[in-house]
Amino acid sequence: MVLTEEMKDAIEKDNVVFFATATPDGVPNVVPIGFARPIDNNTILIVDNYLNKTRKNLEKNPKASLVVRDASKAPYQFKGTVEIVESGKYFDDAVDWATSVMSQLAPKAAVLLKVEEIYSVQPGPDAGKKVD
Ligand SMILES: Cc1cc2nc3c(=O)[nH]c(=O)nc-3n(C[C@H](O)[C@H](O)[C@H](O)COP(=O)(O)O)c2cc1C
């Protein structure tokens, strides 16, 4: 699954994305996330500053979904599997990014969402259809 330049731009520029997870038995949970940005053509980095239920869900069920707040600019639903890293390059990048914006932040982890499926949420005949 490949994030297009338009998709990456929308994720990068939107101030907030909505990030959904679920417990292993299917209880959904959605949170707003400010620190989310694409790091390559199929991975979105999310900085774990305050994740609580989200983090617990991901540790037991690594599947997640994301939409940008301004979905009129990027009407897509990104779905995939996360890897949580607490050291290494991506963690260091997450810390640098978050602390450069708000020095009091102390990120706990970098959550790497590997995008595996992309669906349209554009109202109309293509709504819900897989685009990649
Ligand atoms: C505008 C906004 C942006 C946020 N950005 C982040 C973020 O980048 N990283 C983070 O860990 N939590 C962020 N939060 C906090 C989470 O949305 C949420 O409070 C936290 O994950 C606890 O909820 P949970 O128990 O459902 O995981 C943000 C909250 C708001 C209101």
The ligand as an ORCA input file, in Angstrom:
! r2SCAN-3c Opt
* xyz 0 1
  C      -5.661     18.034     20.141
  C      -5.060     16.822     20.824
  C      -3.880     16.287     20.332
  C      -3.303     15.181     20.984
  N      -2.121     14.661     20.491
  C      -1.562     13.607     21.114
  C      -0.331     13.054     20.627
  O       0.245     13.505     19.634
  N       0.204     11.998     21.301
  C      -0.405     11.450     22.412
  O       0.129     10.508     22.982
  N      -1.580     11.931     22.870
  C      -2.163     12.988     22.257
  N      -3.345     13.486     22.736
  C      -3.987     12.805     23.859
  C      -4.839     11.620     23.352
  O      -5.813     12.092     22.445
  C      -5.596     10.907     24.526
  O      -5.914     11.829     25.517
  C      -4.780      9.786     25.136
  O      -4.436      8.843     24.153
  C      -5.593      9.041     26.233
  O      -6.715      8.445     25.663
  P      -6.818      6.843     25.546
  O      -6.937      6.334     26.951
  O      -8.076      6.594     24.767
  O      -5.590      6.355     24.839
  C      -3.928     14.598     22.113
  C      -5.133     15.144     22.581
  C      -5.673     16.246     21.960
  C      -6.964     16.816     22.524
*
